[in-house]
């Protein structure tokens, strides 16, 4: 969402606020509120990182986090199974 707002409105504090609001609304709609995702959208708007370098890092870190959560839920028998629900 950050790159979409950046392309449409440019880099400003108001654009960062719009990116944060839209990202949070989409997260709430998907029932997956995640404040670091909102912060990532704000960082993209305010810092304007190159997409060719930033997006692969972002996707790689997201995959690593999901795999870690999945593995951790399988190691402990008493832990809730991950993902608990997806919609």
N, C-alpha and C positions, 0 to 999 in steps of 0.2 A: 504494500500500500504506500510505503514511503516514496518509492520511485515514481508511482503514478501521480501523487500529489506534487512531488518535485517537478515533474514534467509539466503539470497543468498550472501550478501556481508559483513555481520558483522557490528559492530558499529564503524563508523569513520565519519569524516567530509565529505569525498567524498561520502560515502554511504548516508548520510543525504541529500546532494545536489541532488543525483540521486532520492531519495524518494520525495523530494520537486518538482523536475522537472516533474517526472512522475505523481504525484498527481495533479499538476497544469494542465498538459496536459489533463488528464482525466476530470478534472473539466471544462476546456474550451471546450472539445469535447461535454460534456453534456450541455453546455451553462449555467453552474452554477458555475462561478468563486467564490471561497470562500477561502480567505487567511488563516482563522483559520484551515481549513482542511489541508492545506499545512504545517502549523506550527505543527499540531498534528502528521503528518508523520515524521517530523524532530525530534520531542520530542521522538517518539517511537524509532527511530534509535539511538539517542544519549543517552537516559536515560534507555533503555531496560526494561520497566515496565513489570511485570508479566501479561500475557494475560488473565489469569483467573480472575484477579481483575480489569484490565484496560478496557477490552472490554465491560463488563456490565455497567460500569460507562459511557463510551463513548456512548453506545447505549441509555442508559437512558437519558442522557443529550440531545442527538439529538431528541429523541421523545418528550421530554419536550419543546424544542425550537419550534418544528414544531407545536405542539398543542397550544402553546402560540401564535404563529403567526396566526394560523387558527382562534383561538378564538378572537384575536384582530381585525382581518379583518371582523369578523361578528358583532362586537359590534358597530363600527362606520359605519354608512350608506355611508359616502363619501369615505371611505377607499377602495382601490382596493381589489378585492376578492383574497384570498390566496388559493392555488397557482395561480398566474396569468397565467402561461403556464407551461407545462412540456415537451416540446420538440420542 
